Amino acid sequence: MTTAQHKIGSGFGAKSTADDVLKGIDLTGKLAVVTGGYSGIGLETTRALTKAGARVVVPARRPDTAREAVAGIDGVELDELDLGDLESVRGFADRFLASGRTVDLVIDSAGIMACPETRVGPGWEAQFATNHLGHFALVNRLWPAIAAGGARVVSVSSTGHHTSGIRWDDIHWSHDYDKWEAYGQAKTANVLFAVHLDRLGAEHGVRAFALHPGGILTPLQRHLATEEMVERGWIDEDGNMLHPELFKTPEQGAATQVWAATSPQLDGLGGVYLEDCDIAEPAPADGERTGVKEWAIDPEQAARLWKLSADLTGVDAFAG
């Protein structure tokens, strides 16, 4: 399969911060929607974008927590959104569209990771439903504003996508639930979503990207017991990070999604997976967890997932 998955030599790297990639970029008058924009790398994304002049709408499942987190950051507005509840997604989108504004940047940064088996909506597995289906519905419902703004849409995936492709025979894990494989499937879905959205949106001036932000210790790990993180070699028994060189700071972790959303180096490009503030290479055959797996950028699987997601959510901005 031919692919555009090759580095372009951006000049940035794993240690670049969100502020670094925004140097010289003026976002005055731009409007961004950042899910999860009040926690972890999402909060750093919000800070960086507003510092560069953008207005940032942060939809939050926990508005009170979000209000505390963004206090003191100018240019932020909050609204309520639970990605695991499609009626909540509809409500947020309707309120935003009623404002008559257009969207320049969408960063789908919210997510859950390795949670115990949890069901939402009509019995959907929570990681697939929240990380993928909720964002799928959100972008499709906001499409009039996204298209009018010729926006970039950024889908935050993870190297976790190496763990699993799409389990077409049992997407919602009706049996033998595995929290890490379920997370991997959801992260693969995030990449496939960007692949097909870019294919559909390019003629409207909308481009889409997916990415791995890097390893960052943030509240995303809330479902992991200390013992499990110790076993993985991330921290010691007192909670101290064991190998700081293996992890990014939140400011560094936010850099790739901010670069994806704003960099002129990506003009005319789309539908690709990024890491360390550059386009990623295809994953190596030796199993090293770098680059992007072929199953995550397969256009046929991307189209298949789009149709399934539209059927499940009842939303498709491109139908008919």
Residue pairs with C-beta under 8 A, 6 or more apart in sequence:
1 294
1 298
3 282
3 297
4 269
4 271
4 272
4 279
5 272
5 273
5 279
5 280
5 281
5 282
5 291
5 292
5 297
6 279
6 281
7 278
7 279
7 280
7 281
8 265
8 278
8 279
9 278
10 259
10 263
10 265
10 277
10 278
12 20
12 21
12 255
12 259
12 276
12 277
12 278
13 276
13 277
13 278
14 214
14 248
14 252
14 276
14 277
15 248
15 252
16 252
16 255
16 259
16 276
16 277
17 48
17 249
17 251
17 252
17 254
17 255
18 44
18 45
18 47
18 48
18 251
18 254
18 255
18 258
19 48
19 51
19 251
20 255
21 255
21 258
21 259
21 262
21 263
21 277
22 48
22 49
22 51
22 52
22 258
22 262
25 52
25 262
25 263
25 264
26 52
26 53
27 49
27 52
27 53
27 54
27 104
27 262
28 53
28 54
29 53
30 53
30 54
30 55
30 104
30 105
31 54
31 55
31 56
31 57
31 101
31 102
31 103
31 104
31 105
31 149
32 49
32 54
32 55
32 56
32 57
32 103
32 104
32 105
32 106
32 107
32 261
33 56
33 57
33 59
33 96
33 103
33 105
33 106
33 107
33 142
34 42
34 45
34 46
34 49
34 56
34 57
34 58
34 105
34 106
34 107
34 109
35 42
35 58
35 59
35 81
35 83
35 107
35 108
35 109
35 110
35 135
35 138
36 42
36 109
36 110
36 111
37 43
37 45
37 46
37 56
37 58
37 59
37 60
37 66
37 70
37 76
37 107
37 109
38 46
38 58
38 60
38 65
38 66
38 69
38 70
38 78
39 65
39 66
39 69
39 218
39 219
40 216
40 218
40 219
40 220
40 250
40 253
41 109
41 213
41 216
41 218
41 250
41 253
41 254
41 257
42 58
42 107
42 109
42 110
42 254
43 69
43 70
43 250
44 250
44 251
44 253
44 254
45 107
45 109
45 254
45 257
45 258
46 56
46 58
46 70
46 73
46 76
47 73
48 251
48 254
48 258
49 56
49 105
49 258
49 261
49 262
50 56
50 73
50 74
50 75
50 76
52 262
53 75
54 75
54 104
54 105
55 75
55 76
55 77
56 75
56 76
56 77
57 76
57 77
57 78
57 79
57 96
58 66
58 70
58 76
58 77
58 78
58 79
59 78
59 79
59 80
59 81
59 92
59 138
60 66
60 78
60 79
60 80
60 81
61 80
61 81
61 82
61 83
61 110
63 78
63 79
63 80
66 78
67 78
70 76
70 78
79 92
79 95
79 96
80 88
80 91
80 92
81 88
81 89
81 91
81 92
81 138
82 88
82 89
82 134
83 89
83 110
83 129
83 130
83 131
83 134
83 135
83 138
84 120
84 121
84 126
84 129
84 130
84 134
85 120
85 121
85 134
86 121
86 133
86 134
86 137
86 313
86 314
89 134
89 137
89 138
89 141
90 137
90 141
92 138
93 138
93 141
93 142
94 141
96 142
96 145
97 141
97 142
97 144
97 145
101 145
102 145
102 146
102 148
102 149
102 151
103 142
103 145
103 146
103 148
103 149
103 151
104 149
104 150
104 151
104 152
105 151
105 152
105 154
105 261
105 262
106 139
106 142
106 146
106 151
106 152
106 153
106 154
107 154
107 156
107 257
107 258
107 260
107 261
108 135
108 138
108 139
108 153
108 154
108 155
108 156
108 190
109 154
109 156
109 257
110 130
110 131
110 135
111 127
111 130
111 131
111 156
111 186
111 220
112 126
112 127
112 130
112 131
112 220
112 223
113 127
113 160
113 183
113 220
113 221
113 223
113 224
114 179
114 180
114 183
114 223
114 224
115 126
115 127
115 179
115 223
116 179
116 223
117 125
117 173
117 177
117 179
118 125
118 126
119 125
119 126
120 126
120 129
120 130
121 129
123 172
124 133
124 172
124 312
125 171
125 172
125 173
125 177
125 182
127 179
127 182
127 183
127 185
127 186
128 171
128 172
128 182
128 185
128 186
128 189
130 186
131 186
131 187
131 189
131 190
132 186
132 189
132 190
132 193
132 309
133 309
133 312
133 313
135 155
135 190
135 193
136 193
136 309
136 310
136 313
136 315
137 313
137 315
139 146
139 153
139 197
139 317
140 310
140 313
140 315
140 316
140 317
141 315
141 317
143 317
144 317
146 153
146 201
146 206
147 201
147 204
147 205
147 206
150 204
150 205
150 206
151 206
152 206
152 207
152 208
152 209
152 260
152 261
152 262
152 266
153 194
153 197
153 201
153 206
153 207
153 208
153 209
154 194
154 208
154 209
154 210
154 211
154 257
154 260
154 261
155 190
155 191
155 193
155 194
155 197
155 208
155 209
155 210
155 211
156 190
156 210
156 211
156 213
156 257
157 187
157 188
157 190
157 191
157 194
157 210
157 211
157 212
157 273
157 296
158 183
158 187
158 190
158 212
158 213
159 212
159 215
159 275
159 289
159 290
160 180
160 183
160 184
160 187
161 184
161 187
161 188
161 190
161 191
161 212
161 292
161 293
161 296
162 184
162 283
162 289
162 293
163 180
163 181
163 183
163 184
163 187
164 181
164 182
164 184
164 185
164 188
165 185
165 188
165 293
165 295
165 296
165 301
166 185
166 188
166 189
166 192
166 295
166 301
166 305
167 173
167 181
167 185
168 304
171 185
171 308
173 182
179 223
188 293
188 295
188 296
189 305
190 210
191 210
191 273
191 292
191 296
191 297
192 296
192 297
192 298
192 301
192 302
192 305
192 306
193 208
193 210
193 302
193 305
193 306
193 309
194 208
194 209
194 210
194 271
194 273
195 208
195 210
195 271
195 296
195 297
195 298
195 299
195 302
196 299
196 302
196 303
196 305
196 306
197 206
197 208
197 306
198 206
198 207
198 208
198 209
198 270
198 271
199 271
199 299
199 302
199 303
200 306
200 318
201 207
201 208
201 270
202 270
207 266
207 269
207 270
207 271
208 270
208 271
209 260
209 266
209 270
209 271
209 272
209 273
209 274
210 272
210 273
210 274
210 296
211 256
211 257
211 260
211 273
211 274
211 275
212 256
212 273
212 274
212 275
212 280
213 248
213 253
213 254
213 255
213 256
213 257
214 247
214 248
214 252
214 253
214 256
214 275
214 276
215 246
215 247
215 248
216 247
216 248
216 249
216 250
216 252
216 253
217 234
217 235
217 241
217 247
218 250
218 253
221 229
226 235
226 237
226 239
229 235
230 236
230 237
233 242
233 243
234 241
234 242
234 243
234 247
235 241
235 242
236 242
241 247
255 277
256 274
256 275
256 276
256 277
259 265
259 266
259 274
259 277
260 266
260 274
269 279
271 297
272 279
272 280
272 297
273 279
273 280
273 291
273 292
273 296
273 297
274 280
275 290
275 291
280 290
280 291
280 292
281 290
281 291
281 292
282 291
282 292
282 294
283 289
283 290
283 291
283 292
283 293
283 294
284 290
284 291
295 301
306 316
310 316
310 319
